[in-house]
């Protein structure tokens, strides 16, 4: 069985991580969208993030978007 490392961020550290990535203001102001469904991302519905082409892509909490993310990052070899 293949093992893959998953990096996680605790809720209490999320703002600091987003600030370090220079996207906290964008998320707080509703200026970022889910990579897969285009819904507006906020601090409540943000489920995951990953790097792509020099940007940080965000994923909402919808089950179908999370599934698409796992498939997408697997295909692209991200992470």
Secondary structure in CASP SS format (residue, H / E / C, confidence):
PFRMAT SS
TARGET T0000
AUTHOR 0000-0000-0000
METHOD secondary structure of the structure
MODEL  1
X C 1.00
X C 1.00
X C 1.00
X C 1.00
X C 1.00
X C 1.00
X C 1.00
X C 1.00
X C 1.00
X C 1.00
X H 1.00
X H 1.00
X H 1.00
X H 1.00
X H 1.00
X H 1.00
X H 1.00
X H 1.00
X H 1.00
X H 1.00
X C 1.00
X C 1.00
X C 1.00
X H 1.00
X H 1.00
X H 1.00
X H 1.00
X H 1.00
X C 1.00
X C 1.00
X C 1.00
X C 1.00
X E 1.00
X E 1.00
X C 1.00
X C 1.00
X C 1.00
X C 1.00
X C 1.00
X E 1.00
X C 1.00
X C 1.00
X C 1.00
X C 1.00
X C 1.00
X E 1.00
X E 1.00
X E 1.00
X E 1.00
X E 1.00
X E 1.00
X E 1.00
X C 1.00
X C 1.00
X E 1.00
X E 1.00
X E 1.00
X E 1.00
X E 1.00
X E 1.00
X C 1.00
X C 1.00
X H 1.00
X H 1.00
X H 1.00
X H 1.00
X H 1.00
X H 1.00
X H 1.00
X H 1.00
X H 1.00
X H 1.00
X H 1.00
X H 1.00
X H 1.00
X H 1.00
X C 1.00
X C 1.00
X C 1.00
END
